[in-house]
Amino acid sequence: MLLNNKNAIIYGGGGVIGGAIARAFAREGAHVFLAGRTLDKLEAVASDITTAGGAAQIAQVDALDERSVQNHADDVAMKAGSIDIVLNAIGIFHVQGTPIAELTLEDYMSPITTYTRTNFITSKAVSRHMVNKGSGVILTLSTPVSRMAGPGFMGHSVACAGVESFSRHLAGELAPNGIRVICLRPHMIPEATEVSSHSRDIFQINAELAGITLDQMLTGAASSTLLKRLPTLAEVANTAVFMASDQAGAMTGTVANLTCGFLVD
Ligand SMILES: NC(=O)c1ccc[n+]([C@@H]2O[C@H](COP(=O)([O-])OP(=O)(O)OC[C@H]3O[C@@H](n4cnc5c(N)ncnc54)[C@H](OP(=O)(O)O)[C@@H]3O)[C@@H](O)[C@H]2O)c1
């Protein structure tokens, strides 16, 4: 198994992507620590993992609260002995589709503040433990809007570009301590819109503004990629497993471009 005996914290572990990656980490032998705000969501993922024979623990943690995150990370490191992998997979609803002349400063800043703040807080909290051990993998999440022209997602675009920039900088800072940092950048994941992801509400509003259905929007997005499809949840989770594993030991400071060729380098 690729992640045998690794301890992994997943913030937003009750979410669609956080949960899928947590299940994949556990399947590969990691002990996963699911952190999030809503216990029911965390319990559902933990139950799937333990039913499948894996190891999972849950904790109520606000990933925007520095003290809460630090206390939790310290507790995991003390009880488990190490923090080997961390993923920040939190997601929040934010306003899209409003032209700049009508966009409030608060709505513009909301995703920027949230995503850059939470990645700073969670990376800082685990970095001390990883530095002491001399190893670790920090995974962040972005979207293709980091490099797309608008209209309608100005705040989220800056937020995603910020997370990618943060990940790159952090990789340089922590590399001397044996810590790798990788940003996962999936395109829209159709399965996420079929369940509880906050992204469904955002995509739905965008579709309505464009005068099309959500399915039509997803079909259009798929047709604009090189592979003429969008990524699956399993592909995103399996990439996260690989990136977190020693198999990807030569990789840091990069973006795993899971856009099916919508963006090419
Ligand atoms: N879905 C997609 O197609 C897609 C594609 C590319 C990238 N992404 C990115 O991937 C991330 C996750 O997306 P998703 O689809 O998995 O969303 P999701 O299913 O809505 O999950 C997000 C999770 O974040 C948790 N959360 C929100 N604020 C939190 C906080 N302050 N502290 C702790 N947990 C918090 C939520 O739990 P609570 O409800 O308890 O707060 C929820 O479980 C987002 O950043 C999104 O932009 C998504």
The ligand as a Tripos MOL2 file, in Angstrom:
@<TRIPOS>MOLECULE
LIG
   48    52     1     0     0
SMALL
NO_CHARGES

@<TRIPOS>ATOM
      1 N1        -16.4070   20.3880   -6.7510 N.am      1 LIG1
      2 C1        -15.6270   20.6520   -7.7980 C.2       1 LIG1
      3 O1        -15.9930   20.4020   -8.9650 O.2       1 LIG1
      4 C2        -14.2610   21.2480   -7.5740 C.ar      1 LIG1
      5 C3        -13.3470   21.2820   -8.6290 C.ar      1 LIG1
      6 C4        -12.0710   21.8350   -8.4120 C.ar      1 LIG1
      7 C5        -11.7380   22.3230   -7.1520 C.ar      1 LIG1
      8 N2        -12.6660   22.2980   -6.1530 N.ar      1 LIG1
      9 C6        -12.2720   22.8640   -4.8540 C.3       1 LIG1
     10 O2        -12.1960   21.8130   -3.9110 O.3       1 LIG1
     11 C7        -12.5720   22.2930   -2.6110 C.3       1 LIG1
     12 C8        -13.6180   21.3680   -2.0190 C.3       1 LIG1
     13 O3        -14.7370   21.2980   -2.8880 O.3       1 LIG1
     14 P1        -15.9000   20.2430   -2.6470 P.3       1 LIG1
     15 O4        -16.6290   20.0960   -3.9320 O.co2     1 LIG1
     16 O5        -15.3710   19.0160   -1.9720 O.co2     1 LIG1
     17 O6        -16.8070   21.0530   -1.6150 O.3       1 LIG1
     18 P2        -17.8120   20.5200   -0.4680 P.3       1 LIG1
     19 O7        -18.3050   19.1620   -0.7830 O.co2     1 LIG1
     20 O8        -18.8120   21.6070   -0.2830 O.co2     1 LIG1
     21 O9        -16.8630   20.3930    0.8080 O.3       1 LIG1
     22 C9        -16.3080   21.4960    1.4430 C.3       1 LIG1
     23 C10       -16.1310   21.1450    2.8910 C.3       1 LIG1
     24 O10       -15.4580   22.2490    3.5400 O.3       1 LIG1
     25 C11       -15.9500   22.3050    4.8570 C.3       1 LIG1
     26 N3        -15.6760   23.6280    5.4020 N.ar      1 LIG1
     27 C12       -16.0840   24.8240    4.9310 C.ar      1 LIG1
     28 N4        -15.6060   25.8070    5.7000 N.ar      1 LIG1
     29 C13       -14.8800   25.2060    6.6840 C.ar      1 LIG1
     30 C14       -14.1440   25.6860    7.7900 C.ar      1 LIG1
     31 N5        -14.0470   27.0010    8.0680 N.pl3     1 LIG1
     32 N6        -13.5090   24.7960    8.5880 N.ar      1 LIG1
     33 C15       -13.6010   23.4720    8.3330 C.ar      1 LIG1
     34 N7        -14.2830   22.9470    7.2970 N.ar      1 LIG1
     35 C16       -14.9150   23.8160    6.4840 C.ar      1 LIG1
     36 C17       -17.4440   22.0210    4.7130 C.3       1 LIG1
     37 O11       -17.9430   21.4990    5.8980 O.3       1 LIG1
     38 P3        -19.0580   22.3330    6.7310 P.3       1 LIG1
     39 O12       -20.2870   22.3150    5.8770 O.co2     1 LIG1
     40 O13       -19.1760   21.5780    7.9770 O.co2     1 LIG1
     41 O14       -18.4930   23.7050    6.9140 O.co2     1 LIG1
     42 C18       -17.4490   20.9430    3.6350 C.3       1 LIG1
     43 O15       -17.4620   19.6580    4.2050 O.3       1 LIG1
     44 C19       -13.0300   23.7410   -2.8130 C.3       1 LIG1
     45 O16       -11.9840   24.5930   -2.4680 O.3       1 LIG1
     46 C20       -13.3090   23.8350   -4.2980 C.3       1 LIG1
     47 O17       -13.0760   25.1280   -4.8170 O.3       1 LIG1
     48 C21       -13.8940   21.7600   -6.3200 C.ar      1 LIG1
@<TRIPOS>BOND
     1     1     2 1
     2     2     3 2
     3     2     4 1
     4     4     5 ar
     5     4    48 ar
     6     5     6 ar
     7     6     7 ar
     8     7     8 ar
     9     8     9 1
    10     8    48 ar
    11     9    10 1
    12     9    46 1
    13    10    11 1
    14    11    12 1
    15    11    44 1
    16    12    13 1
    17    13    14 1
    18    14    15 2
    19    14    16 1
    20    14    17 1
    21    17    18 1
    22    18    19 2
    23    18    20 1
    24    18    21 1
    25    21    22 1
    26    22    23 1
    27    23    24 1
    28    23    42 1
    29    24    25 1
    30    25    26 1
    31    25    36 1
    32    26    27 ar
    33    26    35 ar
    34    27    28 ar
    35    28    29 ar
    36    29    30 ar
    37    29    35 ar
    38    30    31 1
    39    30    32 ar
    40    32    33 ar
    41    33    34 ar
    42    34    35 ar
    43    36    37 1
    44    36    42 1
    45    37    38 1
    46    38    39 2
    47    38    40 1
    48    38    41 1
    49    42    43 1
    50    44    45 1
    51    44    46 1
    52    46    47 1
@<TRIPOS>SUBSTRUCTURE
     1 LIG1         1 GROUP 0 **** ****
